[in-house]
Amino acid sequence: MTTLLDGYREHIVAAHKQPLLLLLVGFITSFVFIRFSVRMIRAQVRWWPGNVTPGGLHIHHMVFGLGFLLAGGIGVFATYGGHPWIDVFGLLFGIGCGLVLDEFALILHLDDVYWGEQGRKSVDAVIFGILFTGLLLVGYVPLGAEPGEDTRWGLVTVISVNALAMIVTLLKGKVWTGLLGIMVPGLSWIGAIRLARPSSPWARWRYTTRPRRRARALRRERRLHRRADVARTWLFDLIAGAPDKVPAGHPAAHRVAERMAARASAHLDAHAARALARRSARLADRRSAAATPGSAAPAPGAGGGSREPGTRHGAQQRRRSVRAGRTRTYAVRPTGLEPRPDRHPRLRPHTRRIRR
């Protein structure tokens, strides 16, 4: 116990890293607590208090996190970073970081995707924030720079090469390797040398004319990355809970687009059904007219009053499908028209006979 206290005083207190340690403690504590709370609410445990809904309005814990962030950030500037206030405000700032980053996906998508597949981005943000703060606490500085170095050009070279390798790694689709390469230079260099992922921008730019390299990238994706994705999914389900199989809700724009697409599809289906019915009726009329020899020339004086069942007039009185799922019976020829005996039976009259 004495050894731990001496190490704490030497590496944390003497190095002025106690506020950063308290920030990390608040970060981890708030994330673990809020994840435990939402999982209890999701399981509908009776003895656990539910969501905060004053007046029916659901207040997300991101709102409380913003309050802690403002209190911690403003408090440090207001007290000039003096002790012991900087430790207190560092703890408050860490609590705010955990509450806000736990709903990072909601801020990114502007939709409540907490239990959806998109909600995994919140876990990614929290894990990266904890790792970044932990690396700062143990002594690593961004891009591999060390303040105590005497060689300026060597320092500039290390930072420049590491930054370039980090950009290449991110373009190759290796997000975690590139982000952690900010703190640890060797990771970004390894990621920049290895093959890119098939869906990355680097593969789209460089592997289109190199089929062998693209095939190697696909084989590596199937062999390694899919196993890593399965392990990552299992770990995230253990930490934050499994997402819903079906998203809880779509954004308003998506719902409107879906309704418009459904209406357009129904309109096109109805239009196609009407056109098909008209084509079928015309084909049936032609077949009936060709099959009935006496219907080609009606006798004078018939007056168009009575027709035999096989004639064109009877064929045009059949039931036709007007819309998808709806039928209507109507006559193609307007009522009150009588065919002229001197005209061809297939020609349709367009004028109404005047009766005196």
Buried (B, 14 or more C-beta within 10 A) or exposed (E): EEEEEEEEEEBBEEEEBBBBBBBBBBBBBBBEBBBEBBEBEEEEEEEEEEEEEEEEEEEBBBEBBBBBBEBBBEBBEEBEEEEEBBBBBBBBBBBBBBBBBBBBBBBEBEBBBBBBEBBBBBBBBBBBBBBBBBBBBEEBEEBBBEEEEEEEEEBEEBBEBBBEBBBBBBBBBBBBBBBBBBBBBEBBBBBBEBBBBBEBEBBEEBBEEEEEBBEBBBEBBEEEBEEEEEEBEEEBEEEBBEBBEEBEEBEEEEEEEEEEEEEEEEEEEBEEBBEEBBEEBEEBBEEBBEEBEEBEEBEEEEEBEEBEEEBBBBBBBBEBBBBBEEEEEEEBBEEEBBBBBEEEBEEEBEEEEEEE
